[in-house]
Amino acid sequence: MKAIILSEFGGVDKLIAAELPVPVVREDEVLIQVKAISINPVDVKTRAGSAMAGHLKDNRPLILGWDIAGVIVEIGARVQKFKVGDEVFGMVNFLGHGKGYAEYVAAPQDHIVLKPAGISYEEAAGATLAALTAWQLLKHYAKITKGDRILIQAASGGVGHYAVQMAKYLGAYVIGVSSAKNRGFVLDIGADEHIAYDSQNFEDAIEDVDFVIDAFAFNSLFKSLAVVKPGGKIISLLPMISDELKQQAKEKGVEVHYALVSSNGEDMHAISYLLEKGIVKSHIYKVFPFGEMAVAHLEMEKGRTVGKIIVKI
């Protein structure tokens, strides 16, 4: 099968096209013929030598990627949830070795769900790591309820554009932060209010927020703390939470969490339902052919993605 392996950590020149054997499925796995792959910041950071690099450095051949959509072509002996021919999608083996940049991927049956009939492979692949992150933040960490005020930074990005839609579905008053040029997009997907970070400071524009999803860490977290009311929560997408911030948050009565997404079939079922009903939609920013994986990584590195970058096989 065709695959893209990482010869060593570094630039996009380390992404190498290769021919590898088709994976052998275990008893509780299915073999998926991949149709679309979603690219995330964690892919790019891991390739460069951070993020998941420490966890994966001893895997050879190392194949990046966790987000896939495709068709089941083989099932393991103990698989009961799926059959050959099912169209499925999911985030596979995160935090482990997902091996998503390949024509065929062996996936645990508990990490995938059926793809809704009206959803493309590209849209389904997009609604995996980013959508799972948003859903798990809102449901399991923030526990959003009707009427909560939530500030979502990077609201036009991968996680952000799902979080806006999901928070609105859960009944929250949603304030989205993005560049001014993406104002229309953020409002169109459900935000009640928009703040353009390139023309005003959000900490000067709002107050008494129940929850903040912060995508930037460092100084941004202190700004988030300024707008959260006592009893509220800040959920960081990055692990860099300083002791100083923790102390100031404690004094204010605010919880600060770093939330890391995990593969979860039950949560994927919720996302599949939201896609099927049209409650949540994947915005596809750009689609690249499999042979242009390096170009897709370079596009992600620009930090200007609106929605999702997809690679199609």
VENBELSUL-V342172 format. One record per pair of residues at least 6 apart in sequence whose ideal C-beta (glycine too) atoms are under 8 Angstrom apart, sorted by the first residue. I is the first residue (numbers start at 1). J is the second residue. D is the distance in whole Angstrom. If there is no record, write none. Layout:
BEGIN
[[I & J & D] [I & J & D]]
END
This chain:
BEGIN
[[1 & 19 & 7] [1 & 20 & 6] [1 & 21 & 7] [1 & 22 & 5] [1 & 102 & 6] [1 & 103 & 4] [1 & 104 & 5] [2 & 17 & 7] [2 & 18 & 8] [2 & 19 & 7] [2 & 102 & 7] [2 & 103 & 5] [2 & 290 & 7] [2 & 313 & 8] [3 & 17 & 8] [3 & 18 & 5] [3 & 19 & 8] [3 & 20 & 5] [3 & 61 & 8] [3 & 63 & 6] [3 & 99 & 8] [3 & 101 & 6] [3 & 102 & 4] [3 & 103 & 7] [4 & 15 & 5] [4 & 16 & 7] [4 & 17 & 6] [4 & 18 & 7] [4 & 63 & 7] [4 & 64 & 7] [4 & 101 & 4] [4 & 102 & 7] [4 & 290 & 7] [4 & 293 & 5] [5 & 15 & 8] [5 & 16 & 5] [5 & 18 & 5] [5 & 20 & 8] [5 & 61 & 4] [5 & 62 & 6] [5 & 63 & 6] [5 & 101 & 8] [6 & 14 & 6] [6 & 15 & 6] [6 & 16 & 8] [6 & 47 & 6] [6 & 61 & 8] [6 & 62 & 5] [6 & 63 & 7] [6 & 64 & 6] [7 & 14 & 5] [7 & 16 & 5] [8 & 14 & 5] [9 & 46 & 8] [9 & 47 & 7] [9 & 48 & 6] [9 & 49 & 4] [9 & 53 & 5] [9 & 57 & 8] [10 & 47 & 8] [10 & 48 & 7] [10 & 49 & 7] [11 & 48 & 8] [12 & 47 & 7] [12 & 294 & 4] [12 & 297 & 5] [12 & 298 & 6] [13 & 294 & 7] [14 & 47 & 7] [15 & 47 & 7] [15 & 64 & 8] [15 & 293 & 5] [15 & 294 & 5] [15 & 297 & 7] [17 & 291 & 7] [18 & 61 & 7] [20 & 61 & 7] [20 & 102 & 7] [22 & 31 & 7] [22 & 103 & 8] [22 & 104 & 5] [23 & 31 & 6] [23 & 99 & 7] [23 & 102 & 8] [23 & 104 & 6] [23 & 105 & 7] [23 & 106 & 4] [24 & 106 & 7] [25 & 31 & 5] [25 & 74 & 6] [25 & 75 & 7] [25 & 76 & 5] [25 & 106 & 5] [26 & 76 & 6] [26 & 106 & 7] [27 & 76 & 4] [27 & 77 & 5] [27 & 78 & 4] [27 & 79 & 8] [28 & 76 & 6] [28 & 78 & 5] [28 & 79 & 6] [28 & 108 & 6] [28 & 109 & 6] [28 & 110 & 8] [29 & 76 & 5] [29 & 79 & 7] [29 & 106 & 5] [29 & 107 & 6] [29 & 108 & 6] [29 & 109 & 7] [30 & 72 & 5] [30 & 74 & 7] [30 & 75 & 5] [30 & 76 & 7] [30 & 79 & 6] [30 & 82 & 6] [30 & 88 & 7] [30 & 106 & 7] [30 & 107 & 6] [30 & 109 & 6] [30 & 112 & 7] [31 & 72 & 7] [31 & 73 & 5] [31 & 74 & 4] [31 & 75 & 8] [31 & 104 & 6] [31 & 105 & 8] [31 & 106 & 6] [31 & 107 & 8] [32 & 68 & 6] [32 & 70 & 4] [32 & 71 & 7] [32 & 72 & 6] [32 & 73 & 7] [32 & 88 & 6] [32 & 104 & 7] [32 & 105 & 5] [32 & 106 & 8] [32 & 107 & 6] [32 & 112 & 7] [33 & 70 & 5] [33 & 71 & 5] [33 & 72 & 8] [33 & 73 & 5] [33 & 103 & 7] [33 & 104 & 6] [34 & 68 & 5] [34 & 69 & 7] [34 & 70 & 4] [34 & 100 & 7] [34 & 102 & 7] [34 & 103 & 6] [34 & 104 & 7] [34 & 105 & 6] [34 & 313 & 5] [35 & 69 & 6] [35 & 70 & 4] [35 & 71 & 7] [35 & 121 & 4] [35 & 125 & 8] [35 & 312 & 7] [35 & 313 & 6] [36 & 68 & 7] [36 & 69 & 5] [36 & 70 & 7] [36 & 120 & 8] [36 & 121 & 4] [36 & 122 & 5] [36 & 124 & 7] [36 & 125 & 4] [36 & 310 & 6] [36 & 311 & 7] [36 & 312 & 5] [36 & 313 & 7] [37 & 65 & 6] [37 & 67 & 6] [37 & 68 & 6] [37 & 100 & 6] [37 & 101 & 6] [37 & 125 & 6] [37 & 290 & 8] [37 & 310 & 7] [37 & 311 & 4] [37 & 312 & 8] [37 & 313 & 7] [38 & 67 & 3] [38 & 68 & 8] [38 & 125 & 4] [38 & 126 & 5] [38 & 128 & 6] [38 & 129 & 7] [38 & 130 & 7] [38 & 308 & 6] [38 & 309 & 7] [38 & 310 & 6] [38 & 311 & 8] [39 & 65 & 8] [39 & 67 & 8] [39 & 296 & 5] [39 & 297 & 7] [39 & 300 & 5] [39 & 308 & 8] [39 & 309 & 4] [39 & 310 & 7] [39 & 311 & 6] [40 & 66 & 8] [40 & 67 & 7] [40 & 129 & 5] [40 & 130 & 6] [40 & 158 & 6] [40 & 300 & 8] [41 & 51 & 8] [41 & 158 & 8] [41 & 300 & 6] [42 & 51 & 5] [42 & 52 & 6] [42 & 66 & 8] [42 & 129 & 7] [43 & 64 & 5] [43 & 65 & 6] [43 & 66 & 8] [43 & 297 & 7] [43 & 300 & 7] [44 & 297 & 5] [44 & 300 & 5] [44 & 301 & 6] [45 & 51 & 4] [45 & 52 & 8] [45 & 53 & 8] [46 & 52 & 4] [46 & 53 & 5] [46 & 56 & 7] [46 & 64 & 6] [47 & 64 & 6] [47 & 297 & 6] [52 & 95 & 7] [55 & 95 & 6] [55 & 96 & 7] [56 & 62 & 6] [56 & 97 & 6] [59 & 97 & 5] [62 & 97 & 8] [63 & 97 & 7] [63 & 98 & 8] [63 & 99 & 4] [63 & 100 & 7] [63 & 101 & 5] [63 & 102 & 6] [64 & 98 & 8] [64 & 100 & 7] [64 & 101 & 5] [65 & 98 & 6] [65 & 99 & 7] [65 & 100 & 3] [65 & 101 & 4] [65 & 102 & 8] [66 & 91 & 5] [66 & 92 & 6] [66 & 93 & 7] [66 & 94 & 5] [66 & 98 & 4] [66 & 100 & 5] [66 & 128 & 7] [66 & 129 & 6] [66 & 263 & 8] [67 & 90 & 8] [67 & 91 & 6] [67 & 92 & 8] [67 & 100 & 6] [67 & 125 & 6] [67 & 126 & 8] [67 & 128 & 4] [67 & 129 & 5] [68 & 89 & 7] [68 & 90 & 7] [68 & 92 & 6] [68 & 100 & 5] [68 & 105 & 6] [68 & 107 & 7] [68 & 125 & 6] [68 & 128 & 7] [69 & 87 & 8] [69 & 88 & 7] [69 & 89 & 4] [69 & 115 & 6] [69 & 121 & 4] [69 & 122 & 8] [69 & 124 & 4] [69 & 125 & 4] [69 & 128 & 8] [70 & 87 & 7] [70 & 88 & 7] [70 & 89 & 8] [70 & 105 & 7] [70 & 121 & 7] [71 & 85 & 7] [71 & 86 & 7] [71 & 87 & 6] [71 & 88 & 8] [72 & 82 & 5] [72 & 83 & 7] [72 & 84 & 6] [72 & 85 & 7] [72 & 86 & 5] [72 & 87 & 8] [72 & 88 & 6] [73 & 84 & 6] [73 & 104 & 7] [74 & 84 & 7] [75 & 82 & 6] [75 & 83 & 7] [75 & 84 & 6] [76 & 109 & 8] [79 & 109 & 5] [80 & 109 & 8] [81 & 109 & 5] [82 & 88 & 7] [82 & 109 & 6] [82 & 112 & 8] [82 & 114 & 8] [86 & 114 & 6] [87 & 114 & 7] [87 & 115 & 4] [87 & 117 & 8] [87 & 121 & 8] [88 & 107 & 8] [88 & 112 & 5] [88 & 113 & 6] [88 & 114 & 6] [88 & 115 & 6] [89 & 112 & 7] [89 & 113 & 7] [89 & 115 & 5] [89 & 121 & 8] [89 & 124 & 4] [89 & 125 & 6] [89 & 127 & 7] [89 & 128 & 6] [89 & 268 & 8] [89 & 272 & 8] [90 & 107 & 7] [90 & 111 & 5] [90 & 112 & 3] [90 & 113 & 6] [90 & 128 & 6] [90 & 263 & 7] [90 & 265 & 8] [90 & 268 & 5] [91 & 98 & 8] [91 & 111 & 7] [91 & 128 & 4] [91 & 129 & 5] [91 & 132 & 6] [91 & 261 & 7] [91 & 263 & 5] [91 & 268 & 7] [92 & 98 & 5] [92 & 99 & 8] [92 & 100 & 6] [92 & 105 & 6] [92 & 107 & 4] [92 & 108 & 7] [92 & 111 & 5] [92 & 112 & 7] [92 & 263 & 7] [93 & 99 & 8] [93 & 107 & 7] [93 & 108 & 7] [93 & 111 & 7] [93 & 263 & 6] [94 & 129 & 7] [94 & 261 & 7] [94 & 262 & 7] [94 & 263 & 5] [95 & 260 & 7] [95 & 262 & 7] [98 & 105 & 8] [99 & 105 & 6] [99 & 106 & 8] [101 & 293 & 6] [101 & 311 & 8] [103 & 313 & 6] [108 & 263 & 8] [109 & 265 & 8] [110 & 263 & 8] [110 & 265 & 4] [111 & 263 & 4] [111 & 264 & 8] [111 & 265 & 6] [111 & 268 & 7] [112 & 265 & 7] [112 & 268 & 7] [113 & 265 & 6] [113 & 268 & 4] [113 & 269 & 5] [113 & 271 & 8] [113 & 272 & 5] [114 & 272 & 7] [115 & 121 & 7] [115 & 124 & 5] [115 & 272 & 7] [116 & 124 & 8] [116 & 272 & 6] [116 & 275 & 5] [116 & 276 & 4] [118 & 276 & 7] [119 & 275 & 5] [119 & 276 & 7] [119 & 282 & 8] [121 & 312 & 8] [122 & 282 & 8] [122 & 284 & 5] [122 & 287 & 6] [122 & 310 & 5] [122 & 312 & 7] [123 & 275 & 7] [123 & 281 & 7] [123 & 282 & 4] [123 & 284 & 7] [124 & 275 & 7] [124 & 282 & 8] [125 & 308 & 8] [125 & 310 & 6] [126 & 158 & 8] [126 & 282 & 4] [126 & 283 & 8] [126 & 284 & 6] [126 & 307 & 7] [126 & 308 & 4] [126 & 310 & 6] [127 & 162 & 7] [127 & 271 & 6] [127 & 275 & 6] [127 & 280 & 7] [127 & 282 & 5] [128 & 268 & 8] [129 & 261 & 6] [130 & 158 & 4] [130 & 159 & 5] [130 & 162 & 6] [130 & 308 & 7] [131 & 162 & 4] [131 & 271 & 5] [131 & 280 & 7] [131 & 282 & 8] [132 & 261 & 5] [132 & 262 & 8] [132 & 263 & 8] [132 & 264 & 7] [132 & 267 & 6] [132 & 268 & 7] [132 & 271 & 7] [133 & 159 & 5] [133 & 162 & 8] [133 & 237 & 7] [133 & 259 & 8] [133 & 261 & 4] [134 & 159 & 5] [134 & 160 & 8] [134 & 162 & 4] [134 & 163 & 4] [134 & 166 & 5] [134 & 213 & 8] [135 & 162 & 7] [135 & 166 & 6] [135 & 267 & 6] [135 & 270 & 6] [135 & 271 & 6] [136 & 259 & 7] [136 & 261 & 6] [136 & 262 & 7] [136 & 264 & 7] [136 & 267 & 6] [137 & 159 & 8] [137 & 163 & 7] [137 & 213 & 6] [137 & 235 & 5] [137 & 259 & 5] [138 & 144 & 5] [138 & 163 & 7] [138 & 166 & 5] [138 & 167 & 6] [138 & 170 & 6] [139 & 170 & 8] [139 & 267 & 8] [139 & 270 & 8] [141 & 233 & 7] [141 & 235 & 5] [141 & 257 & 6] [141 & 259 & 5] [142 & 148 & 8] [142 & 150 & 7] [142 & 210 & 8] [142 & 211 & 5] [142 & 213 & 8] [142 & 233 & 6] [142 & 235 & 6] [144 & 150 & 7] [144 & 167 & 6] [144 & 170 & 4] [144 & 171 & 7] [144 & 172 & 5] [144 & 211 & 7] [145 & 170 & 7] [145 & 171 & 7] [145 & 172 & 8] [146 & 170 & 7] [146 & 171 & 3] [146 & 172 & 7] [147 & 171 & 6] [147 & 172 & 7] [147 & 173 & 7] [148 & 171 & 8] [148 & 172 & 5] [148 & 173 & 7] [148 & 210 & 4] [148 & 211 & 6] [149 & 172 & 7] [149 & 173 & 5] [149 & 175 & 7] [149 & 208 & 7] [149 & 209 & 5] [149 & 210 & 5] [149 & 211 & 8] [150 & 167 & 5] [150 & 172 & 5] [150 & 173 & 7] [150 & 174 & 6] [150 & 175 & 7] [150 & 209 & 7] [150 & 210 & 6] [150 & 211 & 4] [150 & 212 & 7] [150 & 213 & 7] [151 & 175 & 5] [151 & 177 & 7] [151 & 202 & 7] [151 & 206 & 7] [151 & 209 & 5] [151 & 211 & 7] [151 & 212 & 5] [151 & 213 & 7] [151 & 224 & 7] [151 & 227 & 6] [152 & 160 & 5] [152 & 163 & 5] [152 & 164 & 6] [152 & 167 & 7] [152 & 174 & 6] [152 & 175 & 7] [152 & 176 & 5] [152 & 177 & 7] [152 & 191 & 8] [152 & 212 & 8] [152 & 213 & 5] [153 & 160 & 7] [153 & 177 & 5] [153 & 202 & 8] [153 & 212 & 7] [153 & 213 & 6] [153 & 214 & 5] [153 & 215 & 5] [153 & 216 & 6] [153 & 220 & 7] [153 & 224 & 8] [154 & 160 & 4] [154 & 177 & 7] [154 & 178 & 7] [154 & 215 & 4] [154 & 216 & 7] [155 & 161 & 7] [155 & 163 & 7] [155 & 164 & 5] [155 & 176 & 3] [155 & 177 & 6] [155 & 178 & 5] [155 & 182 & 8] [155 & 186 & 5] [155 & 191 & 6] [155 & 194 & 8] [156 & 176 & 8] [156 & 178 & 4] [156 & 179 & 7] [156 & 182 & 4] [156 & 185 & 5] [156 & 186 & 6] [156 & 306 & 5] [156 & 307 & 7] [157 & 178 & 8] [157 & 215 & 7] [157 & 305 & 6] [157 & 306 & 7] [157 & 307 & 8] [158 & 305 & 7] [158 & 307 & 7] [158 & 308 & 5] [159 & 213 & 8] [159 & 215 & 7] [159 & 237 & 6] [160 & 176 & 7] [160 & 178 & 7] [160 & 213 & 7] [160 & 215 & 7] [161 & 185 & 8] [161 & 186 & 8] [161 & 189 & 6] [161 & 283 & 6] [161 & 306 & 7] [161 & 307 & 5] [162 & 280 & 6] [162 & 282 & 8] [163 & 213 & 6] [164 & 174 & 6] [164 & 176 & 5] [164 & 186 & 7] [164 & 189 & 5] [164 & 190 & 5] [164 & 191 & 5] [165 & 189 & 5] [165 & 190 & 5] [165 & 274 & 8] [165 & 279 & 7] [165 & 280 & 5] [165 & 281 & 7] [166 & 274 & 7] [166 & 280 & 6] [167 & 174 & 5] [167 & 190 & 8] [168 & 174 & 5] [168 & 190 & 4] [168 & 191 & 8] [168 & 192 & 8] [169 & 190 & 8] [169 & 274 & 7] [169 & 279 & 5] [169 & 280 & 7] [172 & 211 & 8] [173 & 192 & 5] [173 & 193 & 8] [174 & 190 & 6] [174 & 191 & 5] [174 & 192 & 5] [174 & 193 & 7] [175 & 191 & 7] [175 & 192 & 7] [175 & 193 & 5] [175 & 194 & 8] [175 & 195 & 7] [175 & 202 & 8] [175 & 206 & 6] [175 & 209 & 7] [176 & 186 & 4] [176 & 187 & 8] [176 & 191 & 4] [176 & 193 & 7] [176 & 194 & 5] [176 & 195 & 7] [177 & 194 & 8] [177 & 195 & 5] [177 & 196 & 8] [177 & 197 & 5] [177 & 202 & 5] [178 & 185 & 8] [178 & 186 & 5] [178 & 194 & 7] [178 & 196 & 7] [178 & 197 & 7] [179 & 196 & 6] [179 & 197 & 7] [179 & 198 & 5] [180 & 196 & 4] [180 & 198 & 6] [180 & 199 & 6] [182 & 306 & 6] [183 & 194 & 5] [183 & 196 & 6] [185 & 283 & 8] [185 & 306 & 6] [186 & 194 & 5] [187 & 194 & 6] [189 & 281 & 8] [189 & 283 & 7] [193 & 206 & 8] [195 & 202 & 5] [195 & 205 & 5] [195 & 206 & 7] [201 & 223 & 7] [202 & 223 & 7] [202 & 227 & 7] [203 & 223 & 4] [203 & 224 & 8] [203 & 226 & 5] [203 & 227 & 6] [206 & 227 & 5] [207 & 227 & 6] [207 & 229 & 8] [208 & 227 & 8] [208 & 229 & 5] [209 & 227 & 5] [209 & 228 & 5] [209 & 229 & 7] [209 & 232 & 6] [210 & 228 & 7] [210 & 229 & 7] [210 & 231 & 8] [210 & 232 & 5] [210 & 233 & 7] [211 & 228 & 7] [211 & 232 & 6] [211 & 233 & 5] [211 & 234 & 8] [211 & 235 & 7] [212 & 224 & 4] [212 & 227 & 7] [212 & 228 & 6] [212 & 232 & 8] [212 & 233 & 8] [212 & 234 & 5] [212 & 235 & 7] [213 & 235 & 5] [213 & 237 & 7] [214 & 220 & 6] [214 & 221 & 6] [214 & 224 & 5] [214 & 234 & 6] [214 & 235 & 7] [214 & 236 & 5] [214 & 237 & 7] [215 & 237 & 5] [215 & 238 & 7] [216 & 238 & 7] [217 & 236 & 6] [217 & 237 & 8] [217 & 238 & 4] [217 & 239 & 8] [217 & 240 & 4] [217 & 241 & 7] [218 & 240 & 6] [218 & 242 & 8] [221 & 234 & 6] [221 & 236 & 6] [221 & 241 & 7] [221 & 242 & 8] [221 & 245 & 5] [221 & 256 & 7] [222 & 245 & 6] [222 & 248 & 7] [224 & 234 & 5] [225 & 234 & 6] [225 & 245 & 7] [225 & 248 & 6] [225 & 249 & 6] [225 & 252 & 7] [225 & 254 & 6] [225 & 256 & 8] [228 & 234 & 6] [228 & 252 & 8] [228 & 254 & 5] [230 & 252 & 6] [230 & 253 & 4] [230 & 254 & 7] [231 & 253 & 6] [231 & 254 & 7] [232 & 254 & 5] [232 & 255 & 8] [233 & 254 & 7] [233 & 255 & 5] [233 & 256 & 7] [233 & 257 & 7] [234 & 249 & 7] [234 & 254 & 6] [234 & 255 & 7] [234 & 256 & 5] [234 & 257 & 7] [235 & 257 & 5] [235 & 258 & 8] [235 & 259 & 5] [236 & 256 & 7] [236 & 257 & 7] [236 & 258 & 5] [236 & 259 & 7] [237 & 258 & 8] [237 & 259 & 7] [238 & 258 & 7] [239 & 258 & 5] [239 & 260 & 8] [241 & 256 & 6] [241 & 258 & 6] [245 & 256 & 6] [246 & 256 & 6] [249 & 255 & 7] [249 & 256 & 5] [271 & 280 & 7] [273 & 279 & 8] [274 & 280 & 4] [275 & 281 & 7] [275 & 282 & 7] [282 & 307 & 7] [282 & 308 & 6] [283 & 306 & 6] [283 & 307 & 3] [283 & 308 & 7] [284 & 307 & 6] [284 & 308 & 6] [284 & 310 & 6] [285 & 305 & 5] [285 & 306 & 5] [285 & 307 & 5] [285 & 308 & 6] [285 & 309 & 6] [286 & 296 & 8] [286 & 299 & 6] [286 & 305 & 8] [286 & 309 & 5] [286 & 310 & 7] [287 & 309 & 8] [287 & 310 & 5] [287 & 311 & 7] [287 & 312 & 5] [288 & 295 & 6] [288 & 296 & 4] [288 & 299 & 8] [288 & 309 & 7] [288 & 310 & 7] [288 & 311 & 5] [288 & 312 & 7] [289 & 311 & 7] [289 & 312 & 6] [290 & 311 & 6] [290 & 312 & 7] [290 & 313 & 5] [292 & 311 & 8] [293 & 311 & 6] [296 & 309 & 6] [296 & 311 & 5] [299 & 305 & 7] [299 & 309 & 6] [300 & 309 & 6]]
END
